[in-house]
Amino acid sequence: MATRIVWTLEPGVLIGVALVGGVYLRRWLTVRRVSDLPAKDAPVWRLGCFAGSLLIALLALVSPVDALADDLFFMHMVQHMLLLDLVPILAILGLTKVMLRPVTRSVSDLERRAGPLAHPAFAVLLYVAVIWTWHIPAAYDLALRHPVVHILEHVSFVAVGSLYWWHLLSPIRARMRLGGMGPVVYMASTKLFVGALGMGLAFAPTALYAYYVHHARTWGISAHDDQAIAGLIMAVEQSIVMGLALAILFMRMLSESEREQQRKERYSESYISIPE
């Protein structure tokens, strides 16, 4: 079968990305203009992260990745991993406390009203449940055969990925903040279950998805080998992302620790300088 190297260029996706990018850019420019510390409140690297998130979303949804996902399971897996992890991670890294001020109170109110649904444990359960549910063969084949269900699948991946990574990377201090070894446990528990799914797909004795079994094969890859590659991509991606996220969180922890120490030193100096 001929390889389909085409750009789908879905108008809905292009318009959505343009609107989100326009709202972000307007806020970023506003903060840069009014802030006394623009390099801190709206640094250029944050803009680069958010732009990277939008570009990866386009790569996943309108590039040849999307077209090939209909023919190859492993390309579909690449698409899902991009939407679940890289798009939310870069989007959240593109935000700062100052940039979020217009919505900070609304986010805090929503978190308070959500109750246990705002707990990190719920984000873990939801992340794992959504991934496992969509990879049930019947659900997976249904999404591939029905465009509306396929859109729902992609939206759910972006939504659950955003909630999951928000607990780890949000610049707004949450009421239920992960502290100490919390981030390690949070990620390890999630990636363990998702990695197990990936390894299960990789070493399954037969191809599990009827859509790909009966679909014309691309690049001469059998349905079983295609599934094995997809499973390995899922398992390896989860390990790489967890490692990188832990490194980022460790650097953030060191930075926060340093700032806290500086605040304590300034307080001590001001206390000593008060005359008796």
ROKEVO-51287 format. One record per residue (C-alpha): residue number from 1; y, z, x. Coordinates in Angstrom, 2 decimals. Layout:
% residues N
+-----+---------+---------+---------+
|  nr |       y |       z |       x |
+-----+---------+---------+---------+
| NUM |       Y |       Z |       X |
...
+-----+---------+---------+---------+
***
This chain:
% residues 276
+-----+---------+---------+---------+
|  nr |       y |       z |       x |
+-----+---------+---------+---------+
|   1 |    0.00 |    0.00 |    0.00 |
|   2 |    3.48 |   -0.84 |    1.30 |
|   3 |    5.56 |    2.11 |    2.39 |
|   4 |    8.49 |    2.80 |    0.07 |
|   5 |   11.48 |    3.49 |    2.30 |
|   6 |   14.13 |    3.57 |   -0.41 |
|   7 |   17.03 |    5.76 |   -1.45 |
|   8 |   16.75 |    6.84 |   -5.09 |
|   9 |   20.48 |    7.74 |   -5.34 |
|  10 |   20.18 |    9.65 |   -8.64 |
|  11 |   23.69 |    9.81 |  -10.19 |
|  12 |   23.15 |   13.34 |  -11.53 |
|  13 |   22.26 |   14.66 |   -8.08 |
|  14 |   25.17 |   12.87 |   -6.39 |
|  15 |   27.69 |   14.13 |   -8.96 |
|  16 |   26.32 |   17.68 |   -8.80 |
|  17 |   26.47 |   17.81 |   -5.01 |
|  18 |   29.99 |   16.35 |   -5.02 |
|  19 |   31.20 |   18.96 |   -7.54 |
|  20 |   29.67 |   21.88 |   -5.65 |
|  21 |   31.03 |   20.58 |   -2.36 |
|  22 |   34.51 |   20.09 |   -3.84 |
|  23 |   34.64 |   23.65 |   -5.26 |
|  24 |   33.50 |   25.11 |   -1.94 |
|  25 |   35.92 |   23.04 |    0.16 |
|  26 |   38.86 |   23.99 |   -2.05 |
|  27 |   38.06 |   27.70 |   -1.70 |
|  28 |   37.46 |   27.40 |    2.05 |
|  29 |   40.81 |   25.68 |    2.57 |
|  30 |   42.58 |   28.29 |    0.41 |
|  31 |   41.16 |   31.17 |    2.45 |
|  32 |   42.03 |   29.40 |    5.70 |
|  33 |   45.61 |   28.99 |    4.48 |
|  34 |   46.26 |   32.53 |    3.22 |
|  35 |   44.09 |   34.64 |    5.50 |
|  36 |   45.51 |   36.54 |    8.46 |
|  37 |   42.14 |   36.07 |   10.17 |
|  38 |   40.95 |   32.58 |    9.18 |
|  39 |   38.47 |   32.43 |   12.06 |
|  40 |   36.72 |   35.45 |   10.51 |
|  41 |   37.25 |   34.95 |    6.77 |
|  42 |   36.60 |   31.17 |    6.69 |
|  43 |   35.30 |   30.00 |   10.06 |
|  44 |   34.50 |   26.36 |   10.67 |
|  45 |   30.84 |   27.15 |   11.30 |
|  46 |   30.55 |   28.49 |    7.74 |
|  47 |   31.87 |   25.19 |    6.45 |
|  48 |   29.29 |   23.44 |    8.61 |
|  49 |   26.48 |   25.57 |    7.15 |
|  50 |   27.47 |   24.80 |    3.57 |
|  51 |   27.88 |   21.11 |    4.33 |
|  52 |   24.44 |   21.18 |    5.95 |
|  53 |   23.00 |   22.71 |    2.77 |
|  54 |   24.42 |   19.88 |    0.67 |
|  55 |   23.20 |   17.23 |    3.09 |
|  56 |   19.69 |   18.69 |    3.06 |
|  57 |   19.77 |   18.75 |   -0.74 |
|  58 |   20.61 |   15.04 |   -0.68 |
|  59 |   17.86 |   14.45 |    1.89 |
|  60 |   15.36 |   16.15 |   -0.41 |
|  61 |   16.45 |   14.54 |   -3.67 |
|  62 |   17.83 |   11.04 |   -3.06 |
|  63 |   16.51 |    9.94 |    0.34 |
|  64 |   13.16 |    8.25 |    1.10 |
|  65 |   11.69 |   11.79 |    1.14 |
|  66 |   11.96 |   11.78 |   -2.66 |
|  67 |   10.46 |    8.29 |   -3.01 |
|  68 |    7.57 |    9.05 |   -0.65 |
|  69 |    6.89 |   12.35 |   -2.45 |
|  70 |    5.44 |   10.31 |   -5.33 |
|  71 |    2.88 |    8.79 |   -2.97 |
|  72 |    2.16 |   11.52 |   -0.45 |
|  73 |    1.44 |   15.18 |   -1.12 |
|  74 |    2.71 |   16.28 |    2.29 |
|  75 |    6.07 |   14.58 |    1.71 |
|  76 |    6.30 |   16.37 |   -1.63 |
|  77 |    5.64 |   19.61 |    0.24 |
|  78 |    8.44 |   18.83 |    2.69 |
|  79 |   10.74 |   18.28 |   -0.27 |
|  80 |    9.77 |   21.62 |   -1.80 |
|  81 |   10.23 |   23.57 |    1.42 |
|  82 |   13.70 |   22.08 |    1.86 |
|  83 |   14.73 |   23.15 |   -1.65 |
|  84 |   13.11 |   26.59 |   -1.45 |
|  85 |   14.37 |   27.70 |    1.94 |
|  86 |   16.76 |   25.53 |    3.93 |
|  87 |   19.16 |   24.63 |    1.11 |
|  88 |   19.64 |   28.27 |   -0.06 |
|  89 |   19.75 |   29.70 |    3.48 |
|  90 |   22.51 |   27.38 |    4.68 |
|  91 |   24.46 |   27.68 |    1.42 |
|  92 |   24.50 |   31.51 |    1.62 |
|  93 |   25.36 |   31.43 |    5.33 |
|  94 |   28.36 |   29.31 |    4.35 |
|  95 |   29.86 |   32.22 |    2.38 |
|  96 |   31.95 |   35.24 |    3.41 |
|  97 |   33.18 |   38.34 |    1.57 |
|  98 |   36.70 |   36.97 |    1.36 |
|  99 |   35.56 |   33.60 |    0.06 |
| 100 |   33.55 |   35.33 |   -2.67 |
| 101 |   36.34 |   37.68 |   -3.83 |
| 102 |   37.00 |   35.74 |   -7.07 |
| 103 |   33.40 |   36.37 |   -8.20 |
| 104 |   32.52 |   39.62 |   -6.42 |
| 105 |   33.08 |   41.82 |   -9.47 |
| 106 |   31.11 |   39.45 |  -11.70 |
| 107 |   28.20 |   39.47 |   -9.25 |
| 108 |   28.26 |   43.28 |   -9.08 |
| 109 |   28.36 |   43.55 |  -12.89 |
| 110 |   25.47 |   41.12 |  -13.22 |
| 111 |   23.45 |   43.08 |  -10.67 |
| 112 |   24.09 |   46.33 |  -12.54 |
| 113 |   23.10 |   44.86 |  -15.92 |
| 114 |   19.99 |   43.23 |  -14.45 |
| 115 |   18.55 |   46.63 |  -13.54 |
| 116 |   15.07 |   46.31 |  -11.99 |
| 117 |   15.40 |   42.52 |  -11.99 |
| 118 |   18.03 |   42.93 |   -9.25 |
| 119 |   15.60 |   44.81 |   -7.02 |
| 120 |   14.37 |   42.95 |   -3.91 |
| 121 |   10.77 |   43.55 |   -4.99 |
| 122 |   11.38 |   41.39 |   -8.07 |
| 123 |   12.70 |   38.57 |   -5.86 |
| 124 |    9.50 |   38.73 |   -3.78 |
| 125 |    7.27 |   38.64 |   -6.86 |
| 126 |    9.25 |   35.80 |   -8.43 |
| 127 |    9.29 |   33.73 |   -5.22 |
| 128 |    5.52 |   34.03 |   -4.79 |
| 129 |    4.78 |   33.56 |   -8.50 |
| 130 |    6.90 |   30.39 |   -8.80 |
| 131 |    5.33 |   28.76 |   -5.74 |
| 132 |    1.76 |   29.63 |   -6.75 |
| 133 |    2.32 |   28.60 |  -10.39 |
| 134 |    3.72 |   25.17 |   -9.55 |
| 135 |    0.81 |   24.55 |   -7.18 |
| 136 |   -1.79 |   25.09 |   -9.88 |
| 137 |   -3.29 |   21.56 |  -10.06 |
| 138 |   -2.57 |   21.12 |  -13.79 |
| 139 |    1.08 |   22.21 |  -13.41 |
| 140 |    1.56 |   20.13 |  -10.27 |
| 141 |    0.14 |   16.99 |  -11.85 |
| 142 |    2.22 |   17.60 |  -15.01 |
| 143 |    5.42 |   17.73 |  -12.93 |
| 144 |    4.54 |   14.51 |  -11.12 |
| 145 |    3.85 |   12.63 |  -14.35 |
| 146 |    6.84 |   13.85 |  -16.40 |
| 147 |   10.39 |   13.54 |  -14.95 |
| 148 |   11.86 |   16.37 |  -17.05 |
| 149 |    9.16 |   18.79 |  -15.87 |
| 150 |    9.72 |   17.58 |  -12.31 |
| 151 |   13.44 |   18.37 |  -12.57 |
| 152 |   12.58 |   21.83 |  -13.94 |
| 153 |   10.29 |   22.37 |  -10.97 |
| 154 |   13.04 |   21.50 |   -8.47 |
| 155 |   15.62 |   23.64 |  -10.27 |
| 156 |   13.24 |   26.60 |  -10.27 |
| 157 |   12.65 |   26.22 |   -6.53 |
| 158 |   16.37 |   26.23 |   -5.74 |
| 159 |   17.01 |   29.15 |   -8.10 |
| 160 |   14.21 |   31.38 |   -6.87 |
| 161 |   14.93 |   30.49 |   -3.25 |
| 162 |   18.60 |   31.40 |   -3.73 |
| 163 |   17.71 |   34.78 |   -5.26 |
| 164 |   15.20 |   35.51 |   -2.52 |
| 165 |   17.52 |   34.71 |    0.39 |
| 166 |   20.53 |   36.33 |   -1.30 |
| 167 |   18.93 |   39.75 |   -0.80 |
| 168 |   18.64 |   39.06 |    2.92 |
| 169 |   21.77 |   37.10 |    3.77 |
| 170 |   24.40 |   37.90 |    1.12 |
| 171 |   27.82 |   38.82 |    2.60 |
| 172 |   28.37 |   41.13 |   -0.40 |
| 173 |   26.91 |   44.62 |   -0.04 |
| 174 |   24.36 |   45.05 |   -2.82 |
| 175 |   23.50 |   48.30 |   -4.61 |
| 176 |   19.85 |   47.84 |   -3.61 |
| 177 |   20.36 |   46.85 |    0.01 |
| 178 |   17.46 |   46.31 |    2.38 |
| 179 |   17.77 |   48.66 |    5.31 |
| 180 |   15.77 |   49.63 |    8.38 |
| 181 |   12.46 |   47.77 |    8.39 |
| 182 |   13.07 |   46.59 |    4.82 |
| 183 |   13.86 |   42.97 |    5.72 |
| 184 |   10.69 |   42.71 |    7.83 |
| 185 |    8.49 |   44.05 |    5.03 |
| 186 |   10.34 |   41.88 |    2.50 |
| 187 |    9.73 |   38.67 |    4.41 |
| 188 |    6.27 |   39.49 |    5.76 |
| 189 |    4.88 |   40.28 |    2.30 |
| 190 |    6.29 |   37.06 |    0.87 |
| 191 |    5.29 |   34.77 |    3.67 |
| 192 |    1.81 |   36.28 |    3.79 |
| 193 |    1.05 |   35.24 |    0.21 |
| 194 |    2.75 |   31.85 |    0.52 |
| 195 |    1.10 |   31.21 |    3.88 |
| 196 |   -2.26 |   32.06 |    2.31 |
| 197 |   -1.65 |   29.37 |   -0.31 |
| 198 |   -0.83 |   26.89 |    2.43 |
| 199 |   -3.99 |   27.69 |    4.36 |
| 200 |   -6.02 |   27.50 |    1.17 |
| 201 |   -4.72 |   23.98 |    0.56 |
| 202 |   -5.27 |   23.01 |    4.19 |
| 203 |   -8.92 |   24.06 |    4.27 |
| 204 |   -9.97 |   23.31 |    0.70 |
| 205 |  -13.26 |   21.35 |    0.76 |
| 206 |  -12.00 |   18.74 |   -1.71 |
| 207 |   -8.73 |   17.23 |   -2.90 |
| 208 |   -7.46 |   19.36 |   -5.78 |
| 209 |   -4.74 |   17.21 |   -7.33 |
| 210 |   -5.89 |   14.41 |   -9.62 |
| 211 |   -2.56 |   12.59 |   -9.38 |
| 212 |   -2.96 |   11.99 |   -5.66 |
| 213 |   -6.71 |   11.40 |   -5.86 |
| 214 |   -6.19 |    8.47 |   -8.24 |
| 215 |   -2.90 |    7.28 |   -6.76 |
| 216 |   -2.81 |    4.29 |   -4.41 |
| 217 |   -2.85 |    5.66 |   -0.87 |
| 218 |    0.04 |    5.21 |    1.56 |
| 219 |   -0.29 |    4.86 |    5.35 |
| 220 |   -4.10 |    4.95 |    5.03 |
| 221 |   -4.16 |    8.75 |    4.58 |
| 222 |   -6.91 |   10.00 |    2.27 |
| 223 |   -6.06 |   12.38 |   -0.55 |
| 224 |   -8.00 |   15.17 |    1.16 |
| 225 |   -6.27 |   14.72 |    4.53 |
| 226 |   -2.92 |   14.42 |    2.77 |
| 227 |   -3.54 |   17.78 |    1.06 |
| 228 |   -4.59 |   19.39 |    4.34 |
| 229 |   -1.37 |   18.24 |    6.06 |
| 230 |    0.67 |   19.55 |    3.14 |
| 231 |   -1.01 |   22.95 |    3.35 |
| 232 |   -0.35 |   23.20 |    7.08 |
| 233 |    3.29 |   22.23 |    6.54 |
| 234 |    3.66 |   25.06 |    4.02 |
| 235 |    1.99 |   27.65 |    6.26 |
| 236 |    3.82 |   26.65 |    9.45 |
| 237 |    7.20 |   26.33 |    7.75 |
| 238 |    6.91 |   29.82 |    6.33 |
| 239 |    6.19 |   31.24 |    9.80 |
| 240 |    9.07 |   29.37 |   11.46 |
| 241 |   11.58 |   30.30 |    8.76 |
| 242 |   10.53 |   33.96 |    8.87 |
| 243 |   10.98 |   34.05 |   12.64 |
| 244 |   14.41 |   32.43 |   12.54 |
| 245 |   15.54 |   34.65 |    9.64 |
| 246 |   14.45 |   37.78 |   11.50 |
| 247 |   16.40 |   36.65 |   14.56 |
| 248 |   19.54 |   36.09 |   12.45 |
| 249 |   19.15 |   39.47 |   10.75 |
| 250 |   18.63 |   41.19 |   14.11 |
| 251 |   21.85 |   39.68 |   15.46 |
| 252 |   23.69 |   40.71 |   12.29 |
| 253 |   22.32 |   44.25 |   12.63 |
| 254 |   23.53 |   44.46 |   16.22 |
| 255 |   26.95 |   43.16 |   15.18 |
| 256 |   27.24 |   45.68 |   12.34 |
| 257 |   26.08 |   48.48 |   14.64 |
| 258 |   28.72 |   47.53 |   17.18 |
| 259 |   31.47 |   47.48 |   14.55 |
| 260 |   30.34 |   50.86 |   13.23 |
| 261 |   30.45 |   52.31 |   16.74 |
| 262 |   33.95 |   50.93 |   17.24 |
| 263 |   35.09 |   52.51 |   13.96 |
| 264 |   33.67 |   55.87 |   15.05 |
| 265 |   35.44 |   55.63 |   18.40 |
| 266 |   38.77 |   54.79 |   16.74 |
| 267 |   38.34 |   57.70 |   14.34 |
| 268 |   37.52 |   60.07 |   17.21 |
| 269 |   40.54 |   58.92 |   19.19 |
| 270 |   42.89 |   59.33 |   16.22 |
| 271 |   41.46 |   62.79 |   15.51 |
| 272 |   41.94 |   63.91 |   19.13 |
| 273 |   45.51 |   62.61 |   19.23 |
| 274 |   46.62 |   64.77 |   16.25 |
| 275 |   48.80 |   67.59 |   17.68 |
| 276 |   47.84 |   71.16 |   16.86 |
+-----+---------+---------+---------+
***
